[in-house]
């Protein structure tokens, strides 16, 4: 039996979903990606007519060129790190399942392969038992909920809706916490630092008021990992990065903290980003490059970015265990 036939005969499917990325390091590709991403009502909670004007007349004409400069710093011969690492991680997870029983694929919310494309492929192959796993450990209405919207939107167009399950988050999952702690310990075994900084992507503070659990889940993840590492409260800190616009976002802000730490005598730090399954623009350019410069210019002496779990076998096993617990 060929591999293609084995895949086609799979009884169940798992779809790992990530944000997406520009498909090339060009202004036009970045603009297409930002149009799709920032055009999602889940991502920007501003009345549509007002936001349409802001997006099309003040953001898309100018921001793609600035963002392109950042993407060019991290672009790999294999493409966007988020894209190829997600693909490679999916391949590692797939190895842990019988391909005749469970088909494992990946999709992106705002770039190819799109969620609806993968769901149509499952339909064509008569797979009617599907598990959706957004690669966002902490749930947010701006990420995981958007994935759910897209899945439901595709199914609303059909006469028959397959069985499907949706993993909302795994912020406190035991295997995930253990894998993070192991990764951090391995990275820090040859040196000592003053502080471990947990940096999560920021969100407007208003979302927490509206019931988004993201802020609380970020704190839960950091606290569990710190406990697993045996860290005292003075040895770690949580911050939020990637603030955009003038509204109040979740605090403390990463950049502000990096500027203040050297004044407090904290000159040597490690930074880890547990909200990202794989490394991407926000970790490789913002955290590992731009924010390192901020810290060193403020008087810091050493700054280490600890990579995401990426496509490591340990990460694949974490996701496989999570998937198996849901598939039954």
Order of alpha helices (4+ residues) and beta strands (2+ residues): alpha-beta-alpha-alpha-alpha-alpha-beta-alpha-beta-alpha-beta-alpha-beta-alpha-alpha-beta-alpha-beta-alpha-beta-alpha
